[in-house]
Amino acid sequence: MAEFSAFPIAKRWPASHPDRLQLYSLPTPNGVKVSIMLEEIGLPYEPHLIDIGNNETWTEEFLSLNPNGKIPAIIDPNGPDGKPLGLFESGAILLYLAEKSGQLLPKDPARRYETIQWVFFQMAAVGPMFGQLGFFHKFAGREIEDKRPLERYRAESKRLLGVLEKRLKGRQWIMGDEYTIADISLLGWVRNLIGFYGAGELVEYDTLKDVPAWLERGLARPAVQRGLEIPKRA
């Protein structure tokens, strides 16, 4: 594993099992996408808790893996052609793990791209909008006297939930009967919006039918329950 040990991040967060995939993360809506995925597909991995409260993502070692300074990130010691591969961005990691394992991404080309478009929908719209709503509703942004930013993100988050509600009508999962990386990408964010952010009333979540039922099904999955707690917080 000489090549793997050459990654600077491996020096700050040493691997007990360098032959396994290494996960550098925290149980945030973005972080749990990857831990849930790894629990679902059963690929051996070793999690490392990255403390964003102590700015560990801005250390030289972490930035060597993800120059954008965000979790999650991975190193697969057995990447393409058997060489170590480092990856950041949760959506890219989901796609990589789906293709590596042959799981949770439809084989049919049309359905495959339809699934990917919903992952991109989460990455481009749901994550950024729900995150901003959380900032202006729960965190420092709530102290801003001008409430137009809060209203902007409240209205957009409510609209996005409406898009999901329409998509899930008559469907068990985003892709119908097939549970995929599209569901994994979205579950943590919807859960966070109504839970940690406490914005359910703000976006009129109780008026929805299909999104809450989908979330309940997703959270009942054993792999999801495990993934939501990985890496363990100190």
C-alpha positions, 0 to 999 in steps of 0.5 A: 500500500505504498501508493495509498500511504503517500496521500497526505491525509493518511498521515493525519488520519492513519488507516487501521485497515489500509486495504479498505475504502477510507471515508472522511466525513461527518454525519451531515446531510451530505456526509450521510449520503456516502455512509448510507451508500456504503452500508447499503452495498456492503463494501468494507470501509473505514470511517474517519470523523472530520471535525468541521467545528474545529476547522479540520477540513481546512487543514493542509492534509484534508485540502490535499484530498479535497481542495474545496474543504468540504466533507465527505471525501474518500480514498479507494485503495483499490480504484480503477486499474487497482490504483488508489483513487481519491474522490470528493463531492458526494454526488460523484462518490455515489456514482462511483460506488454505484458503478464499482458495486453494480448496485443502486443504479439501473442498468438500463441506460435510459433509467440510469440517466433518469436516476442521475438527473435526480441526484443532480437535482439534489446537488444543484437545488435541494442541498443549496436551498435547504441549507440556506433556509437552515442558515436564515431560520436556525443559525446566525442568519435569523438575526438579520432584520431583513427577512427577504432572504429567509422568505426567498429560501422558504418559498424555494424550499417549499417549491422543491418539496412540491417537485418531489411530492409530484414525482413520488405520487404513485411511486414507492421510490424516486425511480418507482419500485427501485431504490437507488442513489437518487433516494440516498442523495435526498433522504438526509436533506429532507430529514434535516429540513424538518428535523435539525433545521426545524423548518417543517411548519415553515415549508408546510410539510404537513400538507404533503402526503407522498414525501413524508411516506417516502421519508418514513420508508427510507428511514426504516431501512437498516442501512440508512439507520446505521449510515446516519450515525457514521462516523460516530461523533465523539 
